[in-house]
């Protein structure tokens, strides 16, 4: 079943007063577990954004958690400050003992660049605060969500249209059944379509 939400968002990035098209992609919250060693608590915590766009300046992302009937809750904000892309091969090698993390990372398709992100210390809304409270706990769980380079602090769920300018961003989350079930995040930014796929999971 396809569930669809249209997001019309204004994204302003000042570079000689020129608007830059926002990056879109996949946000990944990845607590690291080493059950093979008999350790039941997370041994590390990683948060990444997977995107097709090379980023050249510090920026902010919001993430979108889909609810029933095409409704997204918004979590804002995540800061990207380190502009050095992360090596996926190094991630997989470093955490090869965590099968869940490895499967999650290998299952993300459609990106070219991966960046570290962190919870913003300057801006966060209601859902973000809830995520921050659960982060770093012994019960922290991995999850993936669609992400857009935008600061969206509203606590209201998004359904239908949100009118802003200059970019029209359409986000469609689609679940596809098969031998391997996947979720697809389809972004349409002013007619430019970008698609990411992720393993079926419960976080986003």
Buried (B, 14 or more C-beta within 10 A) or exposed (E): EEBBBBBBBBBBBEEEEEBBBBBBBBBBBBBBBBEEEEEEEBEEEBBBBBBBBEBEEEBBBBBBBBEEEBBBBBBBBBBBEEBEBBEBEEBBEBBEBBEBBBEBBEBBBBBEBBBBBEBBEEBBBBBBEEBEEEBEEEEBBBBBBBBBBBBBBEEEBBBEEBEBEEBBBBBBBBEEEEEEEBBBBBBBBEEEEBBBBBBEBEBB
